[in-house]
Amino acid sequence: MNHTAAIVTGGNRGVGEGICYALASKGYDIFMAHCGEADKAAHVAQQLREKFGVRVVTFDCDQRERTIGETLMTQALLAFSSVSLVMCNAGVGLEKYMRLIHPEEIDYVYEVNFRGSLLIANAAAKYMVDRGIRGTILFTSSIRSKTPTPMDAIYGGLKAGLNRAAQSMAREYGRHGIRISTISPGCMCVYPEGYADRDYTEEISRIPLRIGGDGTDIGFTAAFLASEEARFITGINIFVDGGVSCGEDYWSDADEYTASHGRGTFVVRE
């Protein structure tokens, strides 16, 4: 079991909540950063304390602030004596055609998803260097960094940029023993606000493993990347998506049945 703390941004809901559960199950104390929703954050924190016996501190903040990195590290170190894992998870979504988008929407997603995450990561890396901590810094990216849709030019584009920025940081801080990577979730059945009754059946039908993911899948991946078992891994982007990033299905179930019974037809698809 670990006896150190992990910072998780956006830890009060969705994927972030699952990350907190997974890391707490591994023995991490949790510094949970969130933006608003204090009651929700307090509820999650209390559940973590009761179930895993770890310490949990919540901190309400806005990731758009230019001083967010220093602020977050200062508050985390007031709560815990050491931080060895930082999970830059907080983000906002945007699905909109470019022809309909407004500049302020681009700025908002950029400030939260890209600039804010990098400012936090860099402040954490500097702290680890100063303390001689061979820690781990991770970002929640997205499968949209690889597989674009017509409405995610900004969201997916910035996630792709985050993957690339993390690689540069991995090279910059690698000499200090600090490992930096990104994790790209696929379909996460976390039922975000406004989608309490959402049915993920259609999405799951397109996933090779035929199951949906949740935040704990991202959290356990983070725990592995922060472990000694992953001591030689840095600068990667790992897809946690049930196999969606492997490609697309071009054959129907009927095609698969026919092929498996030896009566398939060779077709050149152009």
C-alpha positions as CSV (number, residue, x, y, z in Angstrom):
1,M,0.0,0.0,0.0
2,N,1.1,3.6,-0.7
3,H,1.6,6.1,2.0
4,T,1.8,9.2,-0.1
5,A,-0.7,11.5,-1.7
6,A,-2.1,11.9,-5.2
7,I,-3.6,15.1,-6.6
8,V,-6.6,14.5,-8.8
9,T,-8.2,17.4,-10.6
10,G,-11.9,17.1,-11.4
11,G,-12.1,14.3,-8.8
12,N,-15.6,14.9,-7.7
13,R,-17.5,13.5,-10.7
14,G,-17.4,11.3,-13.7
15,V,-14.1,9.8,-14.7
16,G,-12.3,11.8,-12.0
17,E,-14.4,10.2,-9.3
18,G,-13.5,6.8,-10.6
19,I,-9.9,7.7,-10.6
20,C,-10.1,8.7,-6.9
21,Y,-11.7,5.4,-6.0
22,A,-9.1,3.4,-7.9
23,L,-6.2,5.3,-6.3
24,A,-7.7,5.2,-2.9
25,S,-8.1,1.5,-3.2
26,K,-4.3,1.4,-3.8
27,G,-3.6,3.3,-0.6
28,Y,-3.2,6.8,-1.9
29,D,-4.4,9.7,0.2
30,I,-6.3,12.0,-2.2
31,F,-6.2,15.7,-2.7
32,M,-9.3,16.3,-4.8
33,A,-9.5,19.5,-6.7
34,H,-12.9,20.5,-8.1
35,C,-14.7,23.5,-9.5
36,G,-17.9,24.1,-7.6
37,E,-20.2,21.2,-6.6
38,A,-18.9,21.3,-3.0
39,D,-21.6,19.0,-1.7
40,K,-20.8,16.4,-4.4
41,A,-17.1,16.6,-3.6
42,A,-17.7,16.2,0.1
43,H,-19.9,13.2,-0.5
44,V,-17.2,11.5,-2.6
45,A,-14.5,12.3,-0.1
46,Q,-16.5,10.8,2.8
47,Q,-17.1,7.6,0.8
48,L,-13.4,7.3,0.1
49,R,-12.6,7.7,3.8
50,E,-15.1,5.2,5.0
51,K,-14.4,2.6,2.3
52,F,-10.6,2.8,2.1
53,G,-9.5,4.5,5.3
54,V,-7.4,7.1,3.4
55,R,-7.2,10.8,4.0
56,V,-9.1,13.0,1.6
57,V,-8.9,16.7,1.3
58,T,-11.1,18.7,-1.2
59,F,-10.2,22.0,-2.7
60,D,-12.5,24.2,-4.8
61,C,-10.7,26.0,-7.6
62,D,-10.9,27.3,-11.1
63,Q,-8.5,25.8,-13.5
64,R,-8.7,28.8,-15.8
65,E,-6.7,30.9,-13.3
66,R,-3.2,31.7,-14.4
67,T,-1.8,30.9,-11.0
68,I,-3.6,27.6,-10.7
69,G,-0.4,25.5,-10.7
70,E,1.3,27.2,-7.7
71,T,-2.0,27.5,-5.9
72,L,-2.9,23.9,-6.2
73,M,0.6,22.7,-5.1
74,T,0.6,25.1,-2.2
75,Q,-2.7,23.8,-0.9
76,A,-1.9,20.2,-1.5
77,L,1.4,20.5,0.5
78,L,-0.5,22.2,3.4
79,A,-2.7,19.1,3.5
80,F,-0.1,16.4,2.9
81,S,3.7,16.3,3.4
82,S,4.4,14.6,0.1
83,V,2.8,14.2,-3.3
84,S,4.2,11.6,-5.7
85,L,1.3,11.4,-8.3
86,V,-0.5,14.2,-10.0
87,M,-3.5,13.3,-12.3
88,C,-4.5,16.3,-14.4
89,N,-8.0,15.1,-15.2
90,A,-10.3,18.1,-15.1
91,G,-11.7,19.2,-18.4
92,V,-14.7,20.4,-20.2
93,G,-16.3,19.0,-23.4
94,L,-17.3,20.8,-26.6
95,E,-19.1,19.2,-29.5
96,K,-19.9,21.8,-32.1
97,Y,-19.2,22.4,-35.8
98,M,-16.5,24.9,-36.4
99,R,-18.8,27.0,-38.6
100,L,-21.0,27.6,-35.5
101,I,-18.3,28.0,-32.8
102,H,-17.5,31.3,-31.1
103,P,-14.0,32.5,-30.1
104,E,-14.9,32.6,-26.4
105,E,-15.8,28.9,-26.5
106,I,-12.4,28.1,-28.0
107,D,-10.7,30.2,-25.2
108,Y,-12.7,28.4,-22.5
109,V,-11.8,24.9,-23.6
110,Y,-8.2,25.9,-24.2
111,E,-7.8,27.6,-20.8
112,V,-9.3,24.6,-18.9
113,N,-8.2,21.5,-20.9
114,F,-4.8,22.6,-22.2
115,R,-3.3,25.6,-20.4
116,G,-4.6,24.8,-17.0
117,S,-3.5,21.2,-17.1
118,L,0.0,22.1,-18.3
119,L,0.3,24.8,-15.6
120,I,-0.6,22.3,-12.9
121,A,1.7,19.7,-14.4
122,N,4.7,22.0,-14.6
123,A,4.2,23.3,-11.0
124,A,4.1,19.7,-9.9
125,A,7.2,18.8,-11.8
126,K,9.1,21.7,-10.3
127,Y,8.1,20.6,-6.9
128,M,9.2,17.1,-7.5
129,V,12.6,18.3,-8.8
130,D,13.1,20.5,-5.8
131,R,12.2,17.7,-3.4
132,G,14.1,15.0,-5.3
133,I,10.9,13.0,-5.8
134,R,10.9,10.6,-8.7
135,G,7.1,11.0,-9.2
136,T,4.5,10.6,-11.9
137,I,2.4,13.2,-13.7
138,L,-0.5,12.1,-15.9
139,F,-3.1,13.7,-18.1
140,T,-6.5,12.5,-19.0
141,S,-6.6,12.9,-22.8
142,S,-9.2,11.3,-25.0
143,I,-9.7,8.8,-27.8
144,R,-10.8,11.9,-29.8
145,S,-7.1,12.9,-29.9
146,K,-6.8,10.1,-32.5
147,T,-10.3,9.5,-34.0
148,P,-11.9,12.8,-34.9
149,T,-15.5,13.5,-35.4
150,P,-16.9,16.5,-37.4
151,M,-17.8,18.3,-34.1
152,D,-14.6,18.0,-32.0
153,A,-12.0,20.1,-33.8
154,I,-11.4,22.1,-30.6
155,Y,-11.8,19.4,-28.0
156,G,-10.0,16.7,-29.9
157,G,-7.4,19.0,-31.3
158,L,-6.4,20.3,-27.9
159,K,-6.3,16.7,-26.5
160,A,-4.0,15.8,-29.3
161,G,-1.9,18.8,-28.4
162,L,-1.8,17.7,-24.8
163,N,-0.4,14.3,-25.8
164,R,2.4,16.0,-27.7
165,A,3.1,18.5,-24.9
166,A,3.3,15.7,-22.4
167,Q,6.0,14.0,-24.6
168,S,8.1,17.1,-24.5
169,M,7.7,17.4,-20.7
170,A,8.6,13.7,-20.4
171,R,11.9,14.5,-22.1
172,E,12.5,17.7,-20.1
173,Y,11.9,16.1,-16.7
174,G,13.0,12.5,-17.4
175,R,16.5,13.2,-16.2
176,H,15.0,13.9,-12.8
177,G,13.3,10.6,-12.7
178,I,9.8,12.1,-13.3
179,R,7.6,10.1,-15.6
180,I,4.9,12.0,-17.6
181,S,2.3,10.4,-19.9
182,T,-1.3,10.7,-21.0
183,I,-4.2,8.3,-20.8
184,S,-6.9,8.4,-23.4
185,P,-10.4,7.0,-22.4
186,G,-12.8,5.7,-24.9
187,C,-16.5,5.3,-24.1
188,M,-16.9,5.9,-20.3
189,C,-20.3,5.0,-19.0
190,V,-20.2,7.6,-16.2
191,Y,-23.6,9.3,-16.8
192,P,-22.5,13.0,-16.8
193,E,-24.8,15.7,-15.6
194,G,-27.9,15.9,-17.8
195,Y,-27.6,12.3,-18.9
196,A,-28.7,10.3,-15.9
197,D,-30.8,8.0,-18.0
198,R,-28.5,7.7,-21.0
199,D,-28.4,4.3,-22.7
200,Y,-24.9,3.4,-23.8
201,T,-26.0,0.3,-25.7
202,E,-25.3,1.7,-29.2
203,E,-21.8,2.9,-28.2
204,I,-21.0,-0.4,-26.5
205,S,-22.0,-2.3,-29.7
206,R,-19.2,-0.6,-31.5
207,I,-16.5,-1.5,-28.9
208,P,-14.5,-4.7,-29.7
209,L,-14.7,-5.9,-26.1
210,R,-18.5,-5.2,-26.1
211,I,-18.3,-3.5,-22.7
212,G,-18.2,0.1,-21.6
213,G,-15.6,1.6,-19.3
214,D,-15.7,3.8,-16.2
215,G,-13.4,6.1,-14.3
216,T,-11.8,3.2,-12.3
217,D,-10.4,1.9,-15.5
218,I,-8.5,5.1,-15.9
219,G,-7.6,5.2,-12.3
220,F,-6.1,1.7,-12.3
221,T,-4.2,2.5,-15.4
222,A,-2.8,5.6,-13.6
223,A,-1.9,3.5,-10.6
224,F,0.1,1.2,-12.8
225,L,1.9,4.0,-14.6
226,A,2.8,5.5,-11.2
227,S,4.1,2.1,-9.9
228,E,7.6,0.7,-9.8
229,E,6.4,-1.9,-12.4
230,A,6.2,1.0,-14.9
231,R,9.6,2.5,-14.0
232,F,10.8,2.4,-17.6
233,I,7.6,3.9,-19.2
234,T,7.2,7.6,-19.9
235,G,6.1,9.9,-22.7
236,I,3.4,7.5,-23.9
237,N,-0.3,7.9,-24.7
238,I,-2.2,4.8,-23.6
239,F,-5.7,4.1,-24.9
240,V,-8.2,2.7,-22.4
241,D,-11.0,2.2,-24.8
242,G,-12.0,-1.5,-25.1
243,G,-10.1,-1.7,-28.5
244,V,-11.9,1.1,-30.3
245,S,-8.6,2.7,-31.3
246,C,-7.6,-0.5,-33.2
247,G,-9.8,0.5,-36.1
248,E,-13.3,0.1,-37.4
249,D,-15.5,-2.9,-38.1
250,Y,-16.3,-3.3,-41.8
251,W,-18.0,-6.6,-41.6
252,S,-21.5,-7.3,-40.3
253,D,-22.4,-10.2,-38.0
254,A,-23.7,-12.0,-41.1
255,D,-20.3,-11.5,-42.8
256,E,-18.5,-13.0,-39.8
257,Y,-20.9,-15.9,-39.7
258,T,-20.5,-16.6,-43.4
259,A,-16.7,-16.4,-43.2
260,S,-16.5,-18.6,-40.2
261,H,-18.4,-21.3,-42.1
262,G,-16.1,-21.3,-45.0
263,R,-18.5,-19.7,-47.5
264,G,-17.1,-16.2,-47.5
265,T,-16.6,-14.1,-50.6
266,F,-13.4,-12.2,-51.3
267,V,-14.3,-8.6,-51.9
268,V,-11.9,-5.8,-52.7
269,R,-13.1,-2.6,-51.0
270,E,-11.9,0.6,-52.5
